[in-house]
Amino acid sequence: MIQAIIHGVILAFGLILPLGAQNVFVFNQGALQPKLTRALPVVITAGICDTILIVAAVSGVSLLILTFEWLETIIIGIGILFLLYIGISLWRTNSSPAKHEGERFSPRRQIIFAASVSLLNPHAILDTIGVIGSNALSYTGDERMAFTVATILVAWCWFFGLALTGRLIGRLDTSGTFINVLNKISAVVVFGVAIYMVFRLLE
C-alpha cells in the first residue's frame, strides 16, 4: 500500500506542477485577495474539480467523454469561450492599491472561473484519463483506494499552497507592479490553452 501511495504522490505532482490556466488562476486570486480566506472559493473549487476528474478517471467513467465525439466537441467549444473571456479579463486588469477592491473576484466568479479552467480543459481531462486512470489499473482494492486518495490530497495541498504563496507575494507587492505582470502572464497562458483547444477542435 505504501508503494501505491508514493506512486500516486509522484504521479500527481508530475501532472500538476506544469504552469497552466488552473494554476495561474489560483495563484492570481491568492495574490489579489486581502485575506487568504477570501481565496478559499477558488481553492475549494479547483480541489473539488480535480477530485471529480481523478475519481472519474480511476472508475473509468470519464472515458465516456472520449467515446462520444460530439460531447467532446461541445466541451471543447464551451471551454474555448470561457478561456477567452478569462484571458481578456486578466489582460485588461490594471492593478494598483487603489483599484484592488474592484479587481478582486467575488466568490461566485472565483467558482465559475475555477470550474471552467478545470473541467472545460480537454488537455487536463486527457492527462487524467491517460495517466492517472491507466496507472490506477495497476492496483486493486485498498491499494487502488490509497493511490486515488494520495493523488487527490496532493491536488488539494498544491492549490492551497499556490493561494498561500500568492497571498504572501501580494502583501510584498504594495505598488501592484508584480500583480500587473502576473496578470499579463496569466492571460498569455490562458490564451495559449485556448489556442491549443482551437487546434484540438479542428482536428
FIKESE-77662 format. One record per residue: residue number from 0; residue in one letter; x, y, z of N, C-alpha, C in turn. Coordinates in steps of 0.2 Angstrom, whole numbers. Example, Ala and Ser with C-alpha at 12.3 -4.5 7.8 and 13.67 -1.06 7.14 Angstrom:
% residues 2
+-----+-----+-------+-------+-------+-------+-------+-------+-------+-------+-------+
!   n ! res !  n.c1 !  n.c2 !  n.c3 ! ca.c1 ! ca.c2 ! ca.c3 !  c.c1 !  c.c2 !  c.c3 !
+-----+-----+-------+-------+-------+-------+-------+-------+-------+-------+-------+
!   0 !   a !    66 !   -28 !    39 !    62 !   -22 !    39 !    66 !   -16 !    39 !
!   1 !   s !    64 !   -11 !    35 !    68 !    -5 !    36 !    64 !     0 !    39 !
+-----+-----+-------+-------+-------+-------+-------+-------+-------+-------+-------+
This chain:
% residues 203
+-----+-----+-------+-------+-------+-------+-------+-------+-------+-------+-------+
!   n ! res !  n.c1 !  n.c2 !  n.c3 ! ca.c1 ! ca.c2 ! ca.c3 !  c.c1 !  c.c2 !  c.c3 !
+-----+-----+-------+-------+-------+-------+-------+-------+-------+-------+-------+
!   0 !   m !     4 !    -6 !     0 !     0 !     0 !     0 !     4 !     6 !     0 !
!   1 !   i !    10 !     6 !     3 !    15 !    12 !     4 !    17 !    13 !    -3 !
!   2 !   q !    18 !     8 !    -7 !    21 !     9 !   -14 !    15 !    13 !   -18 !
!   3 !   a !     9 !    11 !   -17 !     3 !    14 !   -21 !     3 !    21 !   -19 !
!   4 !   i !     4 !    23 !   -13 !     3 !    30 !   -10 !     9 !    34 !   -13 !
!   5 !   i !    15 !    31 !   -13 !    21 !    35 !   -16 !    20 !    36 !   -23 !
!   6 !   h !    18 !    31 !   -27 !    16 !    31 !   -34 !    11 !    37 !   -35 !
!   7 !   g !     6 !    37 !   -32 !     1 !    42 !   -33 !     3 !    49 !   -31 !
!   8 !   v !     7 !    50 !   -26 !    10 !    57 !   -25 !    15 !    59 !   -30 !
!   9 !   i !    19 !    55 !   -32 !    24 !    57 !   -38 !    20 !    58 !   -44 !
!  10 !   l !    16 !    54 !   -46 !    12 !    55 !   -52 !     8 !    61 !   -52 !
!  11 !   a !     5 !    63 !   -46 !     1 !    69 !   -46 !     5 !    75 !   -46 !
!  12 !   f !    11 !    75 !   -43 !    15 !    81 !   -43 !    17 !    82 !   -51 !
!  13 !   g !    19 !    76 !   -54 !    21 !    77 !   -61 !    16 !    80 !   -66 !
!  14 !   l !    10 !    79 !   -64 !     4 !    81 !   -68 !     2 !    89 !   -66 !
!  15 !   i !     3 !    90 !   -60 !     0 !    97 !   -58 !     5 !   102 !   -58 !
!  16 !   l !    12 !   101 !   -58 !    17 !   106 !   -57 !    17 !   110 !   -63 !
!  17 !   p !    17 !   108 !   -69 !    17 !   112 !   -75 !    13 !   118 !   -75 !
!  18 !   l !    15 !   124 !   -77 !    11 !   130 !   -77 !     5 !   129 !   -82 !
!  19 !   g !    -1 !   131 !   -79 !    -7 !   130 !   -83 !   -12 !   135 !   -81 !
!  20 !   a !   -18 !   135 !   -85 !   -23 !   140 !   -83 !   -25 !   140 !   -76 !
!  21 !   q !   -26 !   134 !   -74 !   -29 !   132 !   -67 !   -24 !   135 !   -62 !
!  22 !   n !   -18 !   133 !   -63 !   -13 !   135 !   -58 !   -12 !   143 !   -57 !
!  23 !   v !   -12 !   146 !   -63 !   -11 !   153 !   -63 !   -17 !   157 !   -60 !
!  24 !   f !   -23 !   154 !   -61 !   -29 !   157 !   -59 !   -29 !   157 !   -51 !
!  25 !   v !   -27 !   151 !   -48 !   -27 !   150 !   -41 !   -22 !   155 !   -38 !
!  26 !   f !   -16 !   155 !   -41 !   -11 !   159 !   -38 !   -13 !   167 !   -39 !
!  27 !   n !   -16 !   169 !   -44 !   -18 !   176 !   -45 !   -23 !   178 !   -40 !
!  28 !   q !   -28 !   174 !   -39 !   -33 !   175 !   -34 !   -30 !   176 !   -27 !
!  29 !   g !   -25 !   171 !   -25 !   -22 !   172 !   -19 !   -18 !   178 !   -18 !
!  30 !   a !   -15 !   181 !   -23 !   -11 !   187 !   -23 !   -16 !   193 !   -22 !
!  31 !   l !   -22 !   193 !   -26 !   -26 !   199 !   -26 !   -31 !   199 !   -20 !
!  32 !   q !   -33 !   194 !   -17 !   -37 !   194 !   -11 !   -34 !   197 !    -5 !
!  33 !   p !   -38 !   201 !    -1 !   -35 !   204 !     5 !   -33 !   199 !    10 !
!  34 !   k !   -36 !   193 !    11 !   -35 !   188 !    16 !   -35 !   181 !    12 !
!  35 !   l !   -31 !   177 !    15 !   -31 !   170 !    12 !   -38 !   167 !    12 !
!  36 !   t !   -42 !   168 !    17 !   -49 !   165 !    17 !   -53 !   167 !    12 !
!  37 !   r !   -52 !   173 !     9 !   -56 !   176 !     3 !   -54 !   172 !    -3 !
!  38 !   a !   -49 !   169 !    -3 !   -47 !   165 !    -9 !   -49 !   158 !    -9 !
!  39 !   l !   -52 !   156 !    -3 !   -54 !   149 !    -2 !   -59 !   146 !    -7 !
!  40 !   p !   -64 !   150 !   -10 !   -68 !   148 !   -15 !   -65 !   145 !   -21 !
!  41 !   v !   -59 !   148 !   -24 !   -56 !   146 !   -29 !   -52 !   140 !   -28 !
!  42 !   v !   -49 !   139 !   -21 !   -45 !   133 !   -19 !   -50 !   127 !   -19 !
!  43 !   i !   -55 !   128 !   -15 !   -60 !   123 !   -14 !   -63 !   120 !   -21 !
!  44 !   t !   -65 !   125 !   -25 !   -67 !   123 !   -32 !   -62 !   119 !   -36 !
!  45 !   a !   -56 !   122 !   -36 !   -51 !   118 !   -40 !   -50 !   111 !   -37 !
!  46 !   g !   -50 !   111 !   -31 !   -49 !   104 !   -27 !   -55 !    99 !   -29 !
!  47 !   i !   -61 !   102 !   -28 !   -67 !    98 !   -30 !   -66 !    95 !   -37 !
!  48 !   c !   -65 !   100 !   -42 !   -65 !    98 !   -49 !   -60 !    93 !   -50 !
!  49 !   d !   -54 !    94 !   -47 !   -48 !    88 !   -48 !   -50 !    82 !   -45 !
!  50 !   t !   -54 !    82 !   -40 !   -56 !    76 !   -36 !   -61 !    72 !   -41 !
!  51 !   i !   -66 !    76 !   -44 !   -70 !    73 !   -48 !   -67 !    70 !   -54 !
!  52 !   l !   -62 !    73 !   -57 !   -58 !    71 !   -63 !   -55 !    64 !   -61 !
!  53 !   i !   -51 !    65 !   -55 !   -47 !    59 !   -53 !   -52 !    53 !   -52 !
!  54 !   v !   -57 !    54 !   -48 !   -62 !    48 !   -46 !   -65 !    46 !   -53 !
!  55 !   a !   -67 !    50 !   -57 !   -70 !    48 !   -64 !   -65 !    44 !   -68 !
!  56 !   a !   -58 !    46 !   -68 !   -53 !    43 !   -72 !   -52 !    36 !   -69 !
!  57 !   v !   -51 !    35 !   -62 !   -50 !    29 !   -59 !   -56 !    24 !   -60 !
!  58 !   s !   -62 !    26 !   -60 !   -68 !    22 !   -61 !   -69 !    21 !   -68 !
!  59 !   g !   -66 !    24 !   -72 !   -67 !    23 !   -80 !   -73 !    27 !   -82 !
!  60 !   v !   -77 !    31 !   -78 !   -82 !    35 !   -81 !   -81 !    40 !   -86 !
!  61 !   s !   -75 !    43 !   -85 !   -73 !    49 !   -89 !   -71 !    47 !   -96 !
!  62 !   l !   -71 !    40 !   -97 !   -70 !    38 !  -104 !   -76 !    39 !  -109 !
!  63 !   l !   -81 !    40 !  -106 !   -87 !    42 !  -110 !   -86 !    48 !  -114 !
!  64 !   i !   -82 !    53 !  -111 !   -81 !    59 !  -114 !   -78 !    58 !  -121 !
!  65 !   l !   -73 !    53 !  -121 !   -69 !    52 !  -127 !   -73 !    47 !  -132 !
!  66 !   t !   -78 !    43 !  -129 !   -82 !    39 !  -133 !   -86 !    42 !  -138 !
!  67 !   f !   -89 !    48 !  -135 !   -94 !    51 !  -139 !   -91 !    58 !  -142 !
!  68 !   e !   -89 !    58 !  -148 !   -86 !    63 !  -151 !   -89 !    70 !  -151 !
!  69 !   w !   -96 !    70 !  -151 !  -100 !    76 !  -151 !  -100 !    79 !  -144 !
!  70 !   l !   -99 !    75 !  -139 !   -99 !    78 !  -132 !   -92 !    81 !  -131 !
!  71 !   e !   -87 !    78 !  -134 !   -80 !    81 !  -133 !   -80 !    88 !  -137 !
!  72 !   t !   -83 !    88 !  -143 !   -83 !    94 !  -146 !   -87 !   100 !  -143 !
!  73 !   i !   -92 !    98 !  -139 !   -96 !   103 !  -136 !   -92 !   106 !  -130 !
!  74 !   i !   -89 !   101 !  -126 !   -85 !   103 !  -120 !   -79 !   108 !  -123 !
!  75 !   i !   -76 !   106 !  -128 !   -70 !   110 !  -131 !   -73 !   117 !  -133 !
!  76 !   g !   -78 !   117 !  -136 !   -81 !   124 !  -139 !   -83 !   128 !  -133 !
!  77 !   i !   -86 !   126 !  -128 !   -88 !   130 !  -122 !   -81 !   132 !  -118 !
!  78 !   g !   -76 !   127 !  -118 !   -70 !   129 !  -115 !   -66 !   134 !  -118 !
!  79 !   i !   -67 !   135 !  -124 !   -63 !   140 !  -128 !   -66 !   147 !  -126 !
!  80 !   l !   -73 !   147 !  -126 !   -76 !   153 !  -125 !   -75 !   156 !  -118 !
!  81 !   f !   -75 !   151 !  -113 !   -74 !   153 !  -106 !   -66 !   155 !  -105 !
!  82 !   l !   -62 !   152 !  -108 !   -55 !   154 !  -108 !   -53 !   161 !  -111 !
!  83 !   l !   -56 !   162 !  -117 !   -56 !   168 !  -120 !   -58 !   174 !  -115 !
!  84 !   y !   -64 !   173 !  -112 !   -67 !   178 !  -108 !   -62 !   179 !  -102 !
!  85 !   i !   -59 !   174 !   -99 !   -55 !   174 !   -93 !   -48 !   178 !   -95 !
!  86 !   g !   -46 !   176 !  -101 !   -39 !   179 !  -103 !   -40 !   187 !  -105 !
!  87 !   i !   -46 !   189 !  -108 !   -47 !   196 !  -109 !   -48 !   199 !  -102 !
!  88 !   s !   -51 !   196 !   -98 !   -52 !   200 !   -91 !   -46 !   201 !   -87 !
!  89 !   l !   -41 !   196 !   -88 !   -35 !   196 !   -84 !   -30 !   201 !   -88 !
!  90 !   w !   -30 !   201 !   -94 !   -26 !   206 !   -98 !   -28 !   213 !   -97 !
!  91 !   r !   -34 !   215 !   -96 !   -37 !   221 !   -95 !   -36 !   224 !   -88 !
!  92 !   t !   -35 !   219 !   -83 !   -34 !   221 !   -76 !   -28 !   226 !   -75 !
!  93 !   n !   -29 !   231 !   -72 !   -23 !   236 !   -71 !   -23 !   237 !   -63 !
!  94 !   s !   -18 !   234 !   -60 !   -18 !   233 !   -53 !   -14 !   239 !   -50 !
!  95 !   s !   -17 !   242 !   -45 !   -14 !   247 !   -40 !   -18 !   246 !   -34 !
!  96 !   p !   -15 !   249 !   -28 !   -18 !   248 !   -22 !   -25 !   251 !   -22 !
!  97 !   a !   -26 !   257 !   -25 !   -32 !   260 !   -25 !   -38 !   256 !   -29 !
!  98 !   k !   -35 !   252 !   -34 !   -40 !   248 !   -38 !   -41 !   241 !   -36 !
!  99 !   h !   -38 !   239 !   -31 !   -38 !   232 !   -29 !   -46 !   229 !   -27 !
! 100 !   e !   -49 !   234 !   -24 !   -56 !   232 !   -22 !   -60 !   230 !   -28 !
! 101 !   g !   -59 !   233 !   -34 !   -63 !   232 !   -40 !   -61 !   226 !   -44 !
! 102 !   e !   -55 !   224 !   -42 !   -52 !   218 !   -46 !   -53 !   212 !   -43 !
! 103 !   r !   -54 !   212 !   -37 !   -55 !   205 !   -33 !   -61 !   202 !   -35 !
! 104 !   f !   -60 !   195 !   -37 !   -66 !   191 !   -40 !   -70 !   190 !   -34 !
! 105 !   s !   -77 !   190 !   -35 !   -81 !   188 !   -30 !   -81 !   181 !   -29 !
! 106 !   p !   -84 !   178 !   -23 !   -84 !   170 !   -23 !   -87 !   167 !   -29 !
! 107 !   r !   -93 !   170 !   -31 !   -96 !   167 !   -37 !   -92 !   167 !   -43 !
! 108 !   r !   -88 !   172 !   -44 !   -84 !   172 !   -50 !   -78 !   168 !   -50 !
! 109 !   q !   -75 !   167 !   -44 !   -70 !   163 !   -42 !   -72 !   156 !   -44 !
! 110 !   i !   -78 !   154 !   -42 !   -81 !   147 !   -43 !   -82 !   145 !   -50 !
! 111 !   i !   -85 !   150 !   -54 !   -86 !   149 !   -61 !   -80 !   149 !   -65 !
! 112 !   f !   -75 !   153 !   -64 !   -69 !   153 !   -67 !   -65 !   147 !   -66 !
! 113 !   a !   -64 !   145 !   -59 !   -60 !   140 !   -57 !   -63 !   133 !   -60 !
! 114 !   a !   -70 !   133 !   -60 !   -73 !   127 !   -63 !   -72 !   126 !   -71 !
! 115 !   s !   -72 !   132 !   -74 !   -71 !   132 !   -81 !   -64 !   130 !   -83 !
! 116 !   v !   -59 !   133 !   -80 !   -52 !   131 !   -82 !   -50 !   124 !   -79 !
! 117 !   s !   -54 !   121 !   -75 !   -53 !   114 !   -73 !   -57 !   109 !   -76 !
! 118 !   l !   -63 !   110 !   -78 !   -67 !   105 !   -81 !   -68 !   106 !   -88 !
! 119 !   l !   -67 !   112 !   -91 !   -68 !   113 !   -98 !   -61 !   113 !  -102 !
! 120 !   n !   -56 !   109 !   -99 !   -50 !   109 !  -102 !   -48 !   102 !  -105 !
! 121 !   p !   -49 !   100 !  -111 !   -48 !    93 !  -113 !   -41 !    91 !  -112 !
! 122 !   h !   -36 !    95 !  -112 !   -29 !    93 !  -111 !   -29 !    90 !  -104 !
! 123 !   a !   -32 !    93 !   -99 !   -32 !    91 !   -92 !   -36 !    84 !   -91 !
! 124 !   i !   -42 !    84 !   -95 !   -46 !    78 !   -95 !   -42 !    72 !   -98 !
! 125 !   l !   -38 !    73 !  -103 !   -34 !    68 !  -107 !   -29 !    65 !  -102 !
! 126 !   d !   -25 !    70 !   -99 !   -20 !    68 !   -94 !   -22 !    64 !   -89 !
! 127 !   t !   -28 !    66 !   -86 !   -31 !    62 !   -80 !   -33 !    55 !   -82 !
! 128 !   i !   -36 !    55 !   -88 !   -38 !    48 !   -91 !   -32 !    44 !   -93 !
! 129 !   g !   -28 !    47 !   -97 !   -22 !    43 !   -99 !   -17 !    41 !   -94 !
! 130 !   v !   -16 !    46 !   -90 !   -10 !    45 !   -85 !   -13 !    42 !   -78 !
! 131 !   i !   -17 !    45 !   -75 !   -19 !    43 !   -68 !   -24 !    37 !   -69 !
! 132 !   g !   -28 !    37 !   -74 !   -33 !    32 !   -75 !   -29 !    25 !   -77 !
! 133 !   s !   -25 !    26 !   -81 !   -21 !    20 !   -83 !   -16 !    17 !   -78 !
! 134 !   n !   -13 !    22 !   -74 !    -9 !    19 !   -69 !   -13 !    16 !   -63 !
! 135 !   a !   -19 !    18 !   -62 !   -23 !    15 !   -57 !   -25 !     8 !   -58 !
! 136 !   l !   -24 !     6 !   -65 !   -26 !    -1 !   -66 !   -21 !    -6 !   -63 !
! 137 !   s !   -15 !    -3 !   -61 !   -10 !    -7 !   -58 !   -12 !   -10 !   -51 !
! 138 !   y !   -17 !    -7 !   -48 !   -19 !    -8 !   -41 !   -26 !   -10 !   -41 !
! 139 !   t !   -28 !   -14 !   -36 !   -35 !   -16 !   -34 !   -36 !   -15 !   -27 !
! 140 !   g !   -43 !   -15 !   -25 !   -45 !   -15 !   -18 !   -42 !    -9 !   -15 !
! 141 !   d !   -39 !   -10 !    -9 !   -37 !    -5 !    -4 !   -31 !    -1 !    -7 !
! 142 !   e !   -27 !    -5 !   -11 !   -21 !    -1 !   -14 !   -23 !     4 !   -19 !
! 143 !   r !   -29 !     2 !   -23 !   -31 !     7 !   -28 !   -34 !    13 !   -24 !
! 144 !   m !   -38 !    12 !   -19 !   -40 !    17 !   -15 !   -35 !    22 !   -12 !
! 145 !   a !   -29 !    19 !   -10 !   -24 !    23 !    -7 !   -21 !    27 !   -13 !
! 146 !   f !   -20 !    24 !   -18 !   -17 !    28 !   -24 !   -22 !    34 !   -26 !
! 147 !   t !   -28 !    33 !   -26 !   -33 !    38 !   -28 !   -33 !    43 !   -23 !
! 148 !   v !   -33 !    42 !   -16 !   -33 !    47 !   -11 !   -27 !    51 !   -11 !
! 149 !   a !   -21 !    47 !   -12 !   -15 !    51 !   -12 !   -14 !    56 !   -18 !
! 150 !   t !   -17 !    55 !   -24 !   -17 !    59 !   -29 !   -22 !    65 !   -28 !
! 151 !   i !   -27 !    64 !   -25 !   -32 !    69 !   -23 !   -29 !    74 !   -18 !
! 152 !   l !   -26 !    71 !   -12 !   -23 !    75 !    -7 !   -18 !    80 !   -10 !
! 153 !   v !   -13 !    77 !   -14 !    -8 !    81 !   -17 !   -11 !    87 !   -21 !
! 154 !   a !   -17 !    86 !   -25 !   -20 !    92 !   -28 !   -23 !    97 !   -23 !
! 155 !   w !   -26 !    95 !   -18 !   -29 !   100 !   -13 !   -23 !   104 !   -10 !
! 156 !   c !   -18 !   100 !    -8 !   -12 !   103 !    -4 !    -9 !   108 !    -9 !
! 157 !   w !    -8 !   106 !   -15 !    -5 !   111 !   -20 !    -9 !   117 !   -21 !
! 158 !   f !   -15 !   117 !   -22 !   -19 !   123 !   -23 !   -19 !   127 !   -17 !
! 159 !   f !   -20 !   124 !   -11 !   -19 !   129 !    -5 !   -12 !   132 !    -5 !
! 160 !   g !    -7 !   128 !    -7 !     0 !   131 !    -7 !     1 !   137 !   -12 !
! 161 !   l !    -3 !   136 !   -18 !    -2 !   141 !   -23 !    -6 !   147 !   -20 !
! 162 !   a !   -12 !   147 !   -17 !   -15 !   153 !   -15 !   -11 !   156 !    -9 !
! 163 !   l !    -8 !   152 !    -5 !    -4 !   155 !     1 !     2 !   159 !    -2 !
! 164 !   t !     5 !   156 !    -7 !    11 !   159 !   -10 !     9 !   165 !   -13 !
! 165 !   g !     4 !   165 !   -17 !     1 !   171 !   -20 !    -1 !   177 !   -15 !
! 166 !   r !    -4 !   175 !    -9 !    -5 !   180 !    -4 !     1 !   183 !    -1 !
! 167 !   l !     6 !   179 !     0 !    12 !   182 !     3 !    16 !   186 !    -2 !
! 168 !   i !    16 !   185 !    -8 !    19 !   189 !   -13 !    14 !   195 !   -14 !
! 169 !   g !     8 !   194 !   -14 !     3 !   200 !   -15 !     4 !   205 !    -9 !
! 170 !   r !     6 !   203 !    -3 !     7 !   208 !     3 !    14 !   211 !     2 !
! 171 !   l !    19 !   208 !    -2 !    25 !   212 !    -3 !    25 !   217 !    -8 !
! 172 !   d !    20 !   215 !   -13 !    19 !   220 !   -19 !    15 !   225 !   -18 !
! 173 !   t !    17 !   230 !   -14 !    12 !   236 !   -12 !    11 !   240 !   -18 !
! 174 !   s !    15 !   241 !   -23 !    14 !   245 !   -29 !     9 !   242 !   -34 !
! 175 !   g !     9 !   236 !   -34 !     4 !   232 !   -39 !     8 !   230 !   -45 !
! 176 !   t !    14 !   232 !   -45 !    18 !   231 !   -52 !    19 !   223 !   -53 !
! 177 !   f !    20 !   219 !   -48 !    21 !   212 !   -49 !    14 !   209 !   -51 !
! 178 !   i !     9 !   211 !   -48 !     2 !   208 !   -50 !     0 !   210 !   -57 !
! 179 !   n !     2 !   216 !   -59 !     1 !   218 !   -66 !     5 !   213 !   -71 !
! 180 !   v !    11 !   212 !   -69 !    15 !   207 !   -74 !    12 !   200 !   -73 !
! 181 !   l !    10 !   198 !   -67 !     7 !   192 !   -66 !     0 !   191 !   -70 !
! 182 !   n !    -4 !   196 !   -70 !   -10 !   196 !   -74 !    -9 !   195 !   -82 !
! 183 !   k !    -4 !   199 !   -84 !    -2 !   198 !   -91 !     1 !   191 !   -93 !
! 184 !   i !     5 !   188 !   -88 !     7 !   181 !   -89 !     2 !   176 !   -89 !
! 185 !   s !    -3 !   177 !   -84 !    -9 !   173 !   -83 !   -13 !   173 !   -90 !
! 186 !   a !   -14 !   179 !   -92 !   -18 !   180 !   -98 !   -15 !   176 !  -104 !
! 187 !   v !    -8 !   177 !  -105 !    -5 !   174 !  -111 !    -6 !   166 !  -110 !
! 188 !   v !    -5 !   163 !  -104 !    -5 !   156 !  -103 !   -12 !   154 !  -104 !
! 189 !   v !   -17 !   158 !  -102 !   -24 !   156 !  -104 !   -26 !   156 !  -111 !
! 190 !   f !   -23 !   161 !  -114 !   -24 !   162 !  -122 !   -21 !   156 !  -125 !
! 191 !   g !   -15 !   154 !  -123 !   -11 !   148 !  -125 !   -16 !   142 !  -125 !
! 192 !   v !   -19 !   141 !  -119 !   -23 !   135 !  -118 !   -29 !   135 !  -123 !
! 193 !   a !   -32 !   141 !  -124 !   -37 !   142 !  -129 !   -35 !   140 !  -136 !
! 194 !   i !   -30 !   143 !  -138 !   -27 !   141 !  -145 !   -26 !   134 !  -146 !
! 195 !   y !   -23 !   131 !  -140 !   -22 !   123 !  -141 !   -29 !   120 !  -142 !
! 196 !   m !   -34 !   122 !  -138 !   -41 !   119 !  -139 !   -44 !   120 !  -146 !
! 197 !   v !   -42 !   126 !  -149 !   -45 !   128 !  -155 !   -42 !   122 !  -160 !
! 198 !   f !   -35 !   121 !  -160 !   -32 !   116 !  -164 !   -35 !   109 !  -163 !
! 199 !   r !   -36 !   108 !  -157 !   -39 !   102 !  -155 !   -46 !   101 !  -158 !
! 200 !   l !   -50 !   106 !  -158 !   -57 !   106 !  -161 !   -57 !   105 !  -169 !
! 201 !   l !   -51 !   108 !  -172 !   -51 !   107 !  -179 !   -48 !   101 !  -182 !
! 202 !   e !   -45 !    97 !  -177 !   -43 !    90 !  -179 !   -48 !    86 !  -181 !
+-----+-----+-------+-------+-------+-------+-------+-------+-------+-------+-------+
